[in-house]
Amino acid sequence: MAEREDIIEVLNLYGFAMDTRRWDLFDRIFTLDCDVDYGPTSSWRGREQFKADFGTFHELFDATQHVMTNHLVQVDGDRASSHTYGSWRLIRYAAGDPPVWDGTGYYDDQLVRTPAGWRIAKRTCRVVFWTGNPKVQTPMEDMVFQLDLVALHTEAREERLNFLKAIA
């Protein structure tokens, strides 16, 4: 059960990394040579490019919230497989009404045990359902909108999250 708990911690850390925009945490989640497939037009081979592209894409949003649930984990020696449901909310006020794009889907992962702990070596992510405003995900350079809000990435940048301090 301890191995399963360690793997679930890695899977949940992904949602936290996304919402805090702490792409350095991907080093604790993915192998250096990870194979990541988010659909026909979104795949990466290697953690560094994945981190860079996700960082650029997520700069669009005022806030995000990722929830990881229903973890199924099967450990086989130094390898493991997991299946996790996810839901996410992307918020961008400049995109109009509604300012959200909500989605649900799943992550089908293959993990390996490394000297530093479990890491995702191969990830397949599929969107099952989405709703909301698709403009939320579209770069629109001419949009200007300023809003004072609380977002997890802001709290992380301002060093107000005790969990980030605990894992540093």
DSSP file (Angstrom, degrees, kcal/mol; ACC not computed):
  #  RESIDUE AA STRUCTURE BP1 BP2  ACC     N-H-->O    O-->H-N    N-H-->O    O-->H-N    TCO  KAPPA ALPHA  PHI   PSI    X-CA   Y-CA   Z-CA
    1    1 A M     >        0   0    0      0, 0.0     4,-2.5     0, 0.0     5,-0.2   0.000 360.0 360.0 360.0 -28.6    0.0    0.0    0.0
    2    2 A A  H  >  +     0   0    0      2,-0.2     4,-2.3     1,-0.2     5,-0.2   0.904 360.0  49.8 -64.2 -40.1    2.9    2.4    0.6
    3    3 A E  H  > S+     0   0    0      2,-0.2     4,-2.2     1,-0.2    -1,-0.2   0.921 110.3  50.7 -63.2 -42.5    3.9    2.2   -3.1
    4    4 A R  H  > S+     0   0    0      1,-0.2     4,-2.5     2,-0.2    -2,-0.2   0.923 110.4  49.3 -60.5 -44.9    0.4    2.9   -4.1
    5    5 A E  H  X S+     0   0    0     -4,-2.5     4,-2.1     1,-0.2    -1,-0.2   0.889 109.3  52.3 -62.4 -39.7    0.2    5.9   -1.8
    6    6 A D  H  X S+     0   0    0     -4,-2.3     4,-1.6     2,-0.2    -1,-0.2   0.897 111.0  47.5 -62.7 -40.1    3.5    7.2   -3.2
    7    7 A I  H  X S+     0   0    0     -4,-2.2     4,-2.3     2,-0.2    -2,-0.2   0.911 110.0  51.2 -68.7 -42.8    2.2    6.9   -6.8
    8    8 A I  H  X S+     0   0    0     -4,-2.5     4,-2.6     1,-0.2     5,-0.2   0.877 106.4  56.1 -62.2 -36.5   -1.1    8.7   -5.9
    9    9 A E  H  X S+     0   0    0     -4,-2.1     4,-2.1     2,-0.2    -1,-0.2   0.911 107.7  48.3 -60.1 -42.5    1.0   11.5   -4.3
   10   10 A V  H  X S+     0   0    0     -4,-1.6     4,-1.2     2,-0.2    -2,-0.2   0.920 111.8  49.5 -62.5 -44.8    2.8   11.9   -7.7
   11   11 A L  H  X S+     0   0    0     -4,-2.3     4,-0.8     1,-0.2     3,-0.3   0.896 113.8  44.9 -63.8 -41.1   -0.6   11.9   -9.6
   12   12 A N  H  X S+     0   0    0     -4,-2.6     4,-1.7     1,-0.2     3,-0.3   0.835 104.4  62.9 -72.2 -32.3   -2.0   14.5   -7.2
   13   13 A L  H  X S+     0   0    0     -4,-2.1     4,-3.1    -5,-0.2    -1,-0.2   0.829  94.4  64.1 -61.3 -30.9    1.1   16.6   -7.3
   14   14 A Y  H  X S+     0   0    0     -4,-1.2     4,-2.4    -3,-0.3    -1,-0.2   0.944 102.8  46.3 -57.8 -49.6    0.5   17.1  -11.1
   15   15 A G  H  X S+     0   0    0     -4,-0.8     4,-2.2    -3,-0.3    51,-0.3   0.905 114.0  48.8 -60.3 -41.4   -2.8   19.0  -10.4
   16   16 A F  H  X S+     0   0    0     -4,-1.7     4,-2.0     2,-0.2     6,-0.2   0.914 109.9  51.3 -64.3 -43.7   -1.0   21.1   -7.8
   17   17 A A  H  X>S+     0   0    0     -4,-3.1     5,-1.6     1,-0.2     4,-0.9   0.904 110.7  50.1 -60.0 -41.7    1.9   21.8  -10.1
   18   18 A M  H  <5S+     0   0    0     -4,-2.4     3,-0.5     1,-0.2    -2,-0.2   0.944 112.9  44.2 -61.7 -48.7   -0.6   22.9  -12.8
   19   19 A D  H  <5S+     0   0    0     -4,-2.2   134,-0.7     1,-0.2    45,-0.3   0.767 118.6  42.3 -74.3 -25.4   -2.5   25.3  -10.6
   20   20 A T  H  <5S-     0   0    0     -4,-2.0    -1,-0.2    -5,-0.2    -2,-0.2   0.535 103.1-130.8 -92.2  -7.9    0.5   26.8   -9.0
   21   21 A R  T  <5 +     0   0    0     -4,-0.9     2,-1.2    -3,-0.5    -3,-0.2   0.856  55.4 149.9  56.8  37.0    2.3   27.0  -12.3
   22   22 A R    > < +     0   0    0     -5,-1.6     3,-1.9    -6,-0.2     4,-0.3  -0.704  16.6 172.6 -98.4  79.3    5.3   25.4  -10.7
   23   23 A W  G >  S+     0   0    0     -2,-1.2     3,-1.4     1,-0.3     4,-0.3   0.709  70.4  72.4 -66.1 -20.3    6.7   23.7  -13.7
   24   24 A D  G >  S+     0   0    0      1,-0.3     3,-1.5     2,-0.2    -1,-0.3   0.774  85.5  67.4 -63.6 -24.7    9.8   22.7  -11.7
   25   25 A L  G X  S+     0   0    0     -3,-1.9     3,-1.8     1,-0.3     4,-0.4   0.726  80.6  76.3 -68.2 -19.7    7.5   20.2   -9.9
   26   26 A F  G X> S+     0   0    0     -3,-1.4     4,-3.1    -4,-0.3     3,-1.1   0.789  82.9  67.9 -59.3 -25.1    7.2   18.3  -13.2
   27   27 A D  G <4 S+     0   0    0     -3,-1.5    -1,-0.3    -4,-0.3    -2,-0.2   0.774 101.9  45.9 -64.0 -24.7   10.8   17.1  -12.3
   28   28 A R  G <4 S+     0   0    0     -3,-1.8    -1,-0.3    -4,-0.3    -2,-0.2   0.459 120.7  39.6 -91.8  -4.1    9.1   15.2   -9.4
   29   29 A I  T <4 S+     0   0    0     -3,-1.1    91,-3.8    -4,-0.4     2,-0.3   0.782 112.2  41.7-112.7 -43.8    6.3   13.8  -11.6
   30   30 A F  E  < S-a  120   0A   0     -4,-3.1    -1,-0.2    89,-0.3    91,-0.2  -0.801  76.2-114.6-115.5 149.7    7.8   12.9  -15.0
   31   31 A T  E >   -     0   0A   0     89,-2.4     3,-1.5    -2,-0.3    16,-0.2  -0.390  36.3-110.0 -71.0 159.7   10.9   11.1  -16.2
   32   32 A L  E 3  S+     0   0A   0      1,-0.3    15,-2.3    14,-0.1    16,-0.4   0.862 119.9  40.2 -59.6 -36.6   13.3   13.2  -18.2
   33   33 A D  E 3  S+     0   0A   0     13,-0.2    -1,-0.3    14,-0.1    88,-0.0  -0.023  87.4 159.4-103.1  29.7   12.5   11.2  -21.4
   34   34 A C  E <   -     0   0A   0     -3,-1.5    12,-2.8    11,-0.1     2,-0.6  -0.084  36.7-139.6 -57.0 152.2    8.7   11.0  -20.7
   35   35 A D  E     -aB 122  45A   0     86,-2.5    88,-2.6    10,-0.2     2,-0.5  -0.968  25.0-174.8-114.7 112.5    6.3   10.3  -23.6
   36   36 A V  E     -aB 123  44A   0      8,-2.7     8,-2.9    -2,-0.6     2,-0.5  -0.946   9.0-175.0-121.4 125.7    3.2   12.4  -23.2
   37   37 A D  E     +aB 124  43A   0     86,-2.8    88,-3.0    -2,-0.5     6,-0.2  -0.947  15.9 164.0-125.8 109.3    0.1   12.2  -25.4
   38   38 A Y        -     0   0    0      4,-3.5     5,-0.2    -2,-0.5     3,-0.2   0.067  69.6 -59.6-108.6  21.8   -2.8   14.7  -24.9
   39   39 A G  S >  S-     0   0    0      3,-0.2     3,-1.5     1,-0.1    -1,-0.4  -0.624  77.4 -47.3 125.0 177.5   -4.4   13.9  -28.3
   40   40 A P  T 3  S+     0   0    0      0, 0.0    -1,-0.1     0, 0.0     3,-0.1   0.752 135.2  30.9 -57.4 -29.7   -3.6   14.0  -32.0
   41   41 A T  T 3  S+     0   0    0      1,-0.2     2,-0.3    -3,-0.2    -2,-0.1   0.307 113.4  64.3-112.0   9.3   -2.1   17.5  -32.0
   42   42 A S    <   +     0   0    0     -3,-1.5    -4,-3.5     2,-0.0     2,-0.3  -0.757  61.8 127.5-139.0  89.0   -0.6   17.6  -28.5
   43   43 A S  E     -B   37   0A   0     -2,-0.3     2,-0.3    -6,-0.2    -6,-0.2  -0.988  29.6-165.7-142.0 153.6    2.2   15.2  -27.7
   44   44 A W  E     -B   36   0A   0     -8,-2.9    -8,-2.7    -2,-0.3     2,-0.5  -0.972  15.2-157.1-137.7 148.7    5.7   15.6  -26.3
   45   45 A R  E    S+B   35   0A   0     -2,-0.3   -10,-0.2   -10,-0.2     4,-0.1  -0.899  74.8  27.0-124.4  98.7    8.8   13.5  -26.0
   46   46 A G  S  > S-     0   0    0    -12,-2.8     4,-1.6    -2,-0.5   -13,-0.2   0.001  76.0-113.9 118.6 135.2   10.8   14.8  -23.1
   47   47 A R  H  > S+     0   0    0    -15,-2.3     4,-2.9   -16,-0.2     5,-0.2   0.843 106.9  59.3 -66.5 -38.2   10.0   16.6  -19.9
   48   48 A E  H  > S+     0   0    0    -16,-0.4     4,-2.2     1,-0.2    -1,-0.2   0.919 109.3  41.8 -64.9 -44.0   11.7   19.9  -20.7
   49   49 A Q  H  > S+     0   0    0      2,-0.2     4,-2.8     1,-0.2     5,-0.3   0.891 114.0  53.7 -68.4 -38.2    9.7   20.7  -23.9
   50   50 A F  H  X S+     0   0    0     -4,-1.6     4,-2.5     2,-0.2     5,-0.2   0.937 110.5  46.8 -59.1 -48.1    6.5   19.5  -22.1
   51   51 A K  H  X S+     0   0    0     -4,-2.9     4,-2.4     1,-0.2    -2,-0.2   0.924 113.5  48.7 -59.7 -46.3    7.2   21.9  -19.2
   52   52 A A  H  X S+     0   0    0     -4,-2.2     4,-2.2    -5,-0.2    -2,-0.2   0.929 113.9  44.7 -62.8 -46.5    8.0   24.8  -21.6
   53   53 A D  H  X S+     0   0    0     -4,-2.8     4,-2.5     2,-0.2    -1,-0.2   0.898 114.1  48.8 -67.6 -40.6    4.9   24.4  -23.7
   54   54 A F  H  X S+     0   0    0     -4,-2.5     4,-2.5    -5,-0.3    -1,-0.2   0.899 110.5  52.3 -66.3 -38.7    2.6   23.9  -20.7
   55   55 A G  H  X S+     0   0    0     -4,-2.4     4,-0.8    -5,-0.2    -2,-0.2   0.932 111.5  45.9 -60.6 -46.3    4.0   27.0  -19.1
   56   56 A T  H >< S+     0   0    0     -4,-2.2     3,-0.8     1,-0.2     4,-0.3   0.935 114.3  47.9 -62.1 -47.7    3.4   29.1  -22.2
   57   57 A F  H >< S+     0   0    0     -4,-2.5     3,-1.3     1,-0.2     4,-0.2   0.903 110.0  51.6 -61.9 -42.6   -0.1   27.8  -22.7
   58   58 A H  H >< S+     0   0    0     -4,-2.5     3,-1.1     1,-0.3    -1,-0.2   0.602  88.2  80.0 -76.9 -10.4   -1.2   28.3  -19.1
   59   59 A E  T << S+     0   0    0     -4,-0.8    -1,-0.3    -3,-0.8    -2,-0.2   0.737  82.6  69.2 -64.1 -20.0    0.0   31.9  -19.0
   60   60 A L  T <  S+     0   0    0     -3,-1.3    -1,-0.2    -4,-0.3     2,-0.2   0.803  87.4  83.1 -63.3 -30.0   -3.3   32.7  -20.8
   61   61 A F    <   -     0   0    0     -3,-1.1    31,-0.2    -4,-0.2     3,-0.1  -0.500  63.1-153.5 -93.6 144.7   -5.4   31.9  -17.7
   62   62 A D  S    S-     0   0    0     29,-2.7     2,-0.3     1,-0.3    30,-0.2   0.816  86.7 -16.1 -74.6 -32.4   -6.3   34.0  -14.7
   63   63 A A  E     -C   91   0A   0     28,-1.4    28,-2.7    88,-0.1    -1,-0.3  -0.974  60.9-160.3-163.8 159.4   -6.6   30.8  -12.7
   64   64 A T  E     -C   90   0A   0     -2,-0.3    88,-0.4   -45,-0.3     2,-0.3  -0.959   2.7-160.9-139.8 159.4   -7.0   27.1  -13.1
   65   65 A Q  E     -C   89   0A   0     24,-1.9    24,-2.1    -2,-0.3     2,-0.4  -0.920   7.7-172.8-145.2 120.7   -8.2   24.3  -10.9
   66   66 A H  E     -C   88   0A   0     -2,-0.3     2,-0.5   -51,-0.3    22,-0.2  -0.940   3.1-167.1-114.6 131.9   -7.3   20.6  -11.6
   67   67 A V  E     -C   87   0A   0     20,-3.1    20,-2.0    -2,-0.4     2,-0.5  -0.981   3.4-161.5-122.0 126.7   -8.9   17.8   -9.6
   68   68 A M  E     +C   86   0A   0     -2,-0.5     2,-0.3    18,-0.2    18,-0.2  -0.926  24.7 158.7-110.0 127.4   -7.5   14.2   -9.7
   69   69 A T  E     +C   85   0A   0     16,-3.0    16,-2.3    -2,-0.5    -2,-0.0  -0.851  39.0  37.8-141.6 173.8   -9.8   11.4   -8.6
   70   70 A N  E     -     0   0A   0     -2,-0.3     2,-0.3    14,-0.2    -1,-0.2   0.875  69.0-162.4  51.4  51.2  -10.7    7.7   -8.7
   71   71 A H  E     -     0   0A   0     13,-0.1     2,-0.5    -3,-0.1    13,-0.2  -0.462  12.2-173.0 -68.2 125.8   -7.0    6.5   -8.6
   72   72 A L  E     -C   83   0A   0     11,-2.2    11,-2.1    -2,-0.3     2,-0.4  -0.992  10.0-178.0-116.9 128.1   -6.5    2.9   -9.8
   73   73 A V  E     -C   82   0A   0     -2,-0.5     2,-0.4     9,-0.2     9,-0.2  -0.989  15.6-175.1-133.7 133.0   -2.9    1.7   -9.3
   74   74 A Q  E     -C   81   0A   0      7,-2.8     7,-2.5    -2,-0.4     2,-0.4  -0.976  12.9-160.0-127.4 117.0   -1.3   -1.6  -10.2
   75   75 A V  E     +C   80   0A   0     -2,-0.4     2,-0.3     5,-0.2     5,-0.2  -0.812  13.2 177.2-100.2 135.5    2.4   -2.1   -9.1
   76   76 A D  E >   -C   79   0A   0      3,-3.5     3,-1.4    -2,-0.4     2,-0.4  -0.758  61.6 -69.4-136.6  87.4    4.6   -4.7  -10.8
   77   77 A G  T 3  S-     0   0    0     -2,-0.3    -1,-0.1     1,-0.3     0, 0.0  -0.520 117.3  -8.9  68.0-121.3    8.1   -4.5   -9.3
   78   78 A D  T 3  S+     0   0    0     -2,-0.4    35,-2.5    -3,-0.1     2,-0.3   0.234 129.7  70.4 -94.2  13.0    9.8   -1.3  -10.5
   79   79 A R  E <   -CD  76 112A   0     -3,-1.4    -3,-3.5    33,-0.2     2,-0.3  -0.918  58.6-180.0-126.6 154.3    6.9   -0.5  -12.9
   80   80 A A  E     -CD  75 111A   0     31,-2.0    31,-3.1    -2,-0.3     2,-0.4  -0.990  16.1-148.7-150.5 155.6    3.4    0.6  -12.3
   81   81 A S  E     -CD  74 110A   0     -7,-2.5    -7,-2.8    -2,-0.3     2,-0.3  -0.960  19.3-178.5-122.5 144.8    0.2    1.4  -14.2
   82   82 A S  E     -CD  73 109A   0     27,-2.3    27,-2.5    -2,-0.4     2,-0.4  -0.988  17.1-160.6-142.8 153.9   -2.4    3.9  -13.1
   83   83 A H  E     +CD  72 108A   0    -11,-2.1   -11,-2.2    -2,-0.3     2,-0.4  -0.994  19.4 176.3-133.9 126.6   -5.7    5.3  -14.3
   84   84 A T  E     - D   0 107A   0     23,-2.4    23,-2.8    -2,-0.4     2,-0.3  -0.993  24.2-136.6-135.8 134.7   -7.0    8.6  -12.9
   85   85 A Y  E     -CD  69 106A   0    -16,-2.3   -16,-3.0    -2,-0.4     2,-0.4  -0.676  27.4-169.3 -84.5 147.3  -10.0   10.7  -13.7
   86   86 A G  E     -CD  68 105A   0     19,-2.5    19,-2.4    -2,-0.3     2,-0.3  -0.978  15.5-172.3-135.4 150.3   -9.4   14.4  -13.9
   87   87 A S  E     -CD  67 104A   0    -20,-2.0   -20,-3.1    -2,-0.4     2,-0.3  -0.988  13.1-175.3-136.1 149.1  -11.5   17.5  -14.1
   88   88 A W  E     -CD  66 103A   0     15,-2.5    15,-2.5    -2,-0.3     2,-0.4  -0.992  18.0-155.6-146.4 149.3  -10.3   21.0  -14.7
   89   89 A R  E     -CD  65 102A   0    -24,-2.1   -24,-1.9    -2,-0.3     2,-0.5  -0.997   9.8-164.2-125.8 125.9  -11.5   24.5  -14.9
   90   90 A L  E     -CD  64 101A   0     11,-2.4    11,-1.9    -2,-0.4     2,-0.5  -0.951  10.3-161.6-110.3 128.1   -9.6   27.1  -16.9
   91   91 A I  E     +CD  63 100A   0    -28,-2.7   -29,-2.7    -2,-0.5   -28,-1.4  -0.940  21.6 158.8-119.3 128.0  -10.6   30.7  -16.1
   92   92 A R    >   -     0   0    0      7,-3.0     3,-1.5    -2,-0.5     4,-0.2  -0.802  18.2-168.3-148.5 101.7   -9.9   33.7  -18.4
   93   93 A Y  G >  S+     0   0    0     -2,-0.3     3,-1.4     1,-0.3    -1,-0.1   0.801  84.6  64.1 -64.7 -31.0  -12.0   36.8  -17.8
   94   94 A A  G 3  S+     0   0    0      1,-0.3    -1,-0.3    51,-0.2    50,-0.1   0.657  87.9  72.6 -68.6 -14.2  -10.9   38.5  -21.0
   95   95 A A  G <  S-     0   0    0     -3,-1.5    -1,-0.3     1,-0.3     2,-0.2   0.601 103.4-123.3 -77.9 -10.7  -12.5   35.7  -23.1
   96   96 A G    <   +     0   0    0     -3,-1.4    -1,-0.3    -4,-0.2    -4,-0.1  -0.636  58.4  11.9 104.6-162.6  -16.0   37.0  -22.3
   97   97 A D  S    S+     0   0    0     -2,-0.2    35,-0.0     1,-0.1    -4,-0.0  -0.873 125.1  25.9-106.3 123.8  -19.0   35.4  -20.8
   98   98 A P  S    S-     0   0    0      0, 0.0    35,-0.2     0, 0.0    38,-0.1   0.587  77.8-161.4 -80.9 154.5  -18.7   32.8  -19.4
   99   99 A P        +     0   0    0      0, 0.0    -7,-3.0     0, 0.0     2,-0.3   0.161  61.7  85.5 -85.9  21.0  -15.0   33.2  -18.6
  100  100 A V  E     -D   91   0A   0     -9,-0.2    33,-2.9    -7,-0.1     2,-0.4  -0.890  52.0-165.6-127.2 152.6  -14.5   29.4  -18.0
  101  101 A W  E     -DE  90 132A   0    -11,-1.9   -11,-2.4    -2,-0.3     2,-0.4  -0.972  20.9-167.6-129.9 116.7  -13.8   26.3  -19.9
  102  102 A D  E     +DE  89 131A   0     29,-2.8    29,-2.4    -2,-0.4     2,-0.3  -0.857   9.6 173.8-108.2 140.7  -14.5   23.1  -17.9
  103  103 A G  E     -DE  88 130A   0    -15,-2.5   -15,-2.5    -2,-0.4     2,-0.3  -0.975  16.6-163.0-142.5 158.3  -13.4   19.7  -18.9
  104  104 A T  E     +DE  87 129A   0     25,-2.7    24,-2.9    -2,-0.3    25,-1.8  -0.968  29.7 121.6-135.0 154.2  -13.3   16.1  -17.7
  105  105 A G  E     -DE  86 127A   0    -19,-2.4   -19,-2.5    -2,-0.3     2,-0.3  -0.921  45.6 -88.5-177.2-157.0  -11.2   13.2  -18.8
  106  106 A Y  E     -DE  85 126A   0     20,-2.0    20,-2.1    -2,-0.3     2,-0.5  -0.962  12.2-142.2-142.6 159.8   -8.7   10.6  -17.8
  107  107 A Y  E     -DE  84 125A   0    -23,-2.8   -23,-2.4    -2,-0.3     2,-0.6  -0.992  11.0-167.1-120.7 123.5   -5.0   10.0  -17.5
  108  108 A D  E     -DE  83 124A   0     16,-3.1    16,-1.9    -2,-0.5     2,-0.3  -0.951  23.8-176.2-112.7 110.4   -3.7    6.5  -18.3
  109  109 A D  E     -DE  82 123A   0    -27,-2.5   -27,-2.3    -2,-0.6     2,-0.5  -0.794  29.3-156.8-118.6 149.1   -0.1    6.4  -17.0
  110  110 A Q  E     -DE  81 122A   0     12,-2.7    11,-2.8    -2,-0.3    12,-2.0  -0.995  25.9-168.5-117.1 126.8    2.9    4.1  -16.9
  111  111 A L  E     -DE  80 120A   0    -31,-3.1   -31,-2.0    -2,-0.5     2,-0.4  -0.797  10.9-157.0-116.8 156.6    5.3    4.8  -14.1
  112  112 A V  E     -DE  79 119A   0      7,-2.5     7,-2.2    -2,-0.3     2,-0.5  -0.972  23.5-118.7-129.4 147.5    8.8    3.7  -13.2
  113  113 A R  E     - E   0 118A   0    -35,-2.5     5,-0.2    -2,-0.4   -35,-0.1  -0.741  37.6-179.4 -83.0 127.7   10.6    3.6   -9.9
  114  114 A T  E >   - E   0 117A   0      3,-1.8     3,-1.7    -2,-0.5   -83,-0.0  -0.728  46.5 -98.1-117.3 170.1   13.7    5.8   -9.9
  115  115 A P  T 3  S+     0   0    0      0, 0.0     3,-0.1     0, 0.0    -2,-0.0   0.782 128.3  49.2 -58.8 -24.1   16.2    6.5   -7.2
  116  116 A A  T 3  S-     0   0    0      1,-0.4     2,-0.2     0, 0.0    -3,-0.0   0.436 125.7 -92.1 -94.2  -0.1   14.3    9.7   -6.5
  117  117 A G  E <   - E   0 114A   0     -3,-1.7    -3,-1.8     2,-0.0    -1,-0.4  -0.706  69.4 -18.5 120.8-174.2   10.9    7.9   -6.4
  118  118 A W  E     - E   0 113A   0     -2,-0.2     2,-0.3    -5,-0.2    -5,-0.2  -0.444  59.7-179.2 -71.4 138.5    8.1    7.1   -8.8
  119  119 A R  E     - E   0 112A   0     -7,-2.2    -7,-2.5    -2,-0.1     2,-0.6  -0.984  32.3-111.5-137.2 148.2    7.9    9.0  -12.0
  120  120 A I  E     +aE  30 111A   0    -91,-3.8   -89,-2.4    -2,-0.3    -9,-0.3  -0.698  32.3 174.6 -79.3 121.5    5.5    9.0  -15.0
  121  121 A A  E    S+     0   0A   0    -11,-2.8   -86,-2.5    -2,-0.6     2,-0.4   0.761  71.5  21.2 -95.5 -32.6    7.3    7.6  -18.0
  122  122 A K  E     -aE  35 110A   0    -12,-2.0   -12,-2.7   -88,-0.2     2,-0.4  -0.989  67.7-176.9-141.4 129.3    4.3    7.5  -20.3
  123  123 A R  E     -aE  36 109A   0    -88,-2.6   -86,-2.8    -2,-0.4     2,-0.5  -0.989   9.1-171.8-128.8 134.2    1.0    9.5  -20.1
  124  124 A T  E     -aE  37 108A   0    -16,-1.9   -16,-3.1    -2,-0.4     2,-0.4  -0.995  11.6-174.2-119.7 123.5   -2.1    9.4  -22.2
  125  125 A C  E     - E   0 107A   0    -88,-3.0     2,-0.4    -2,-0.5   -18,-0.2  -0.965   1.5-176.3-118.6 133.0   -4.7   12.0  -21.5
  126  126 A R  E     - E   0 106A   0    -20,-2.1   -20,-2.0    -2,-0.4     2,-0.5  -0.996  22.3-135.1-131.4 133.5   -8.1   12.1  -23.1
  127  127 A V  E     + E   0 105A   0     -2,-0.4   -22,-0.3   -22,-0.2     3,-0.1  -0.740  21.2 178.6 -82.4 128.0  -10.8   14.7  -22.8
  128  128 A V  E     +     0   0A   0    -24,-2.9     2,-0.3    -2,-0.5   -23,-0.2   0.779  66.8   1.3 -97.6 -36.8  -14.2   13.0  -22.4
  129  129 A F  E     + E   0 104A   0    -25,-1.8   -25,-2.7     2,-0.0    -1,-0.4  -0.995  60.0 179.0-152.7 144.5  -16.4   16.1  -22.0
  130  130 A W  E     + E   0 103A   0     -2,-0.3     2,-0.3   -27,-0.2   -27,-0.2  -0.984   2.2 175.0-143.9 157.9  -16.0   19.8  -22.0
  131  131 A T  E     + E   0 102A   0    -29,-2.4   -29,-2.8    -2,-0.3     2,-0.3  -0.971  37.7  54.0-153.2 161.1  -18.3   22.8  -21.7
  132  132 A G  E    S- E   0 101A   0     -2,-0.3   -31,-0.3   -31,-0.2   -35,-0.0  -0.800  93.2 -17.5 114.4-155.6  -18.0   26.5  -21.5
  133  133 A N    >   -     0   0    0    -33,-2.9     3,-1.8    -2,-0.3     4,-0.3  -0.815  43.7-161.4 -97.5 109.6  -16.4   29.2  -23.6
  134  134 A P  G >  S+     0   0    0      0, 0.0     3,-1.3     0, 0.0     4,-0.2   0.712  86.7  74.3 -64.8 -17.5  -13.7   27.8  -26.1
  135  135 A K  G >  S+     0   0    0      1,-0.3     3,-1.5     2,-0.2   -34,-0.1   0.724  77.6  77.3 -65.4 -19.1  -12.3   31.3  -26.4
  136  136 A V  G <  S+     0   0    0     -3,-1.8    -1,-0.3     1,-0.3   -35,-0.1   0.849  99.0  42.1 -57.4 -33.4  -10.8   30.8  -22.9
  137  137 A Q  G <  S+     0   0    0     -3,-1.3    -1,-0.3    -4,-0.3    -2,-0.2   0.399  96.7  95.3 -94.4   1.9   -8.1   28.6  -24.6
  138  138 A T  S <  S-     0   0    0     -3,-1.5     2,-0.2    -4,-0.2    -3,-0.0  -0.831  76.5-124.2-102.2 123.6   -7.5   30.9  -27.6
  139  139 A P        +     0   0    0      0, 0.0     2,-0.4     0, 0.0    -2,-0.1  -0.465  31.3 177.3 -62.6 128.6   -4.7   33.4  -27.6
  140  140 A M    >   -     0   0    0     -2,-0.2     3,-2.0     1,-0.1    -2,-0.0  -0.815  10.5-172.1-135.2  93.1   -6.1   36.8  -28.3
  141  141 A E  T 3  S+     0   0    0     -2,-0.4    -1,-0.1     1,-0.3     0, 0.0   0.749  81.5  60.3 -61.2 -26.1   -3.4   39.4  -28.1
  142  142 A D  T 3  S+     0   0    0      2,-0.0     2,-0.3     0, 0.0    -1,-0.3   0.534  81.0 104.9 -83.2  -3.4   -5.8   42.4  -28.4
  143  143 A M    <   -     0   0    0     -3,-2.0     2,-0.4     2,-0.0   -49,-0.1  -0.604  46.2-178.0 -78.9 133.5   -7.7   41.5  -25.2
  144  144 A V        +     0   0    0     -2,-0.3     2,-0.3   -50,-0.1    -2,-0.0  -0.992  14.3 150.3-130.8 125.1   -7.0   43.6  -22.2
  145  145 A F        -     0   0    0     -2,-0.4     2,-0.5     2,-0.0   -51,-0.2  -0.938  21.9-165.3-155.8 129.5   -8.6   42.8  -18.9
  146  146 A Q        +     0   0    0     -2,-0.3     2,-0.4   -53,-0.1    -2,-0.0  -0.974  16.0 163.9-121.2 129.2   -7.5   43.4  -15.4
  147  147 A L        -     0   0    0     -2,-0.5     2,-0.8     2,-0.1   -54,-0.1  -0.995  34.1-132.8-144.6 136.3   -9.1   41.8  -12.4
  148  148 A D        +     0   0    0     -2,-0.4     2,-0.3     2,-0.0    -2,-0.0  -0.812  48.7 144.6 -89.6 112.8   -7.9   41.4   -8.9
  149  149 A L        -     0   0    0     -2,-0.8     2,-0.6   -87,-0.1    -2,-0.1  -0.927  50.8-108.0-143.6 166.4   -8.5   37.7   -7.9
  150  150 A V        +     0   0    0     -2,-0.3     2,-0.3     4,-0.0     3,-0.1  -0.879  39.6 170.4 -99.8 126.1   -7.0   35.0   -5.9
  151  151 A A     >  -     0   0    0     -2,-0.6     4,-2.3     1,-0.1     3,-0.5  -0.971  42.0-120.9-133.2 149.4   -5.4   32.1   -7.9
  152  152 A L  H  > S+     0   0    0    -88,-0.4     4,-2.3    -2,-0.3  -132,-0.2   0.875 113.2  54.5 -59.6 -38.7   -3.3   29.3   -6.7
  153  153 A H  H  > S+     0   0    0   -134,-0.7     4,-2.4     1,-0.2    -1,-0.3   0.854 108.1  50.6 -65.6 -32.0   -0.4   30.3   -8.9
  154  154 A T  H  > S+     0   0    0     -3,-0.5     4,-2.2     2,-0.2    -2,-0.2   0.925 109.6  49.6 -68.1 -44.6   -0.5   33.8   -7.4
  155  155 A E  H  <>S+     0   0    0     -4,-2.3     5,-2.9     1,-0.2     6,-0.4   0.883 112.2  49.3 -60.2 -38.4   -0.5   32.4   -3.9
  156  156 A A  H ><5S+     0   0    0     -4,-2.3     3,-1.8     3,-0.2    -2,-0.2   0.935 109.8  49.8 -66.1 -46.6    2.5   30.2   -4.8
  157  157 A R  H 3<5S+     0   0    0     -4,-2.4    -2,-0.2     1,-0.3    -1,-0.2   0.865 111.1  49.8 -60.6 -36.2    4.5   33.1   -6.3
  158  158 A E  T 3<5S-     0   0    0     -4,-2.2    -1,-0.3    -5,-0.1    -2,-0.2   0.352 114.2-120.7 -85.2   6.5    3.8   35.1   -3.2
  159  159 A E  T < 5S+     0   0    0     -3,-1.8    -3,-0.2    -5,-0.1    -2,-0.1   0.866  72.7 131.1  57.7  42.6    5.1   32.1   -1.1
  160  160 A R      < +     0   0    0     -5,-2.9     2,-0.7    -6,-0.1    -4,-0.2   0.252  40.7  95.3-105.5  10.7    1.8   31.8    0.8
  161  161 A L     >  -     0   0    0     -6,-0.4     4,-1.4    -5,-0.2     3,-0.4  -0.897  54.8-164.6-108.3 112.1    1.4   28.0    0.4
  162  162 A N  H  > S+     0   0    0     -2,-0.7     4,-2.2     1,-0.2    -1,-0.2   0.840  87.7  61.5 -61.5 -35.0    2.7   26.0    3.3
  163  163 A F  H  > S+     0   0    0      1,-0.2     4,-1.7     2,-0.2    -1,-0.2   0.902 102.2  51.2 -62.1 -39.7    2.6   22.8    1.2
  164  164 A L  H  > S+     0   0    0     -3,-0.4     4,-0.7     1,-0.2    -1,-0.2   0.891 110.5  49.4 -63.2 -37.9    5.1   24.2   -1.3
  165  165 A K  H  < S+     0   0    0     -4,-1.4     3,-0.5     1,-0.2    -1,-0.2   0.881 109.0  53.6 -66.2 -36.7    7.4   25.2    1.6
  166  166 A A  H  < S+     0   0    0     -4,-2.2    -2,-0.2     1,-0.2    -1,-0.2   0.821 112.6  41.9 -69.5 -31.5    7.1   21.7    3.0
  167  167 A I  H  <        0   0    0     -4,-1.7    -1,-0.2     1,-0.2    -2,-0.2   0.483 360.0 360.0 -95.8  -1.6    8.2   20.0   -0.2
  168  168 A A     <        0   0    0     -4,-0.7    -1,-0.2    -3,-0.5    -2,-0.1   0.502 360.0 360.0 -67.9 360.0   11.0   22.4   -1.0
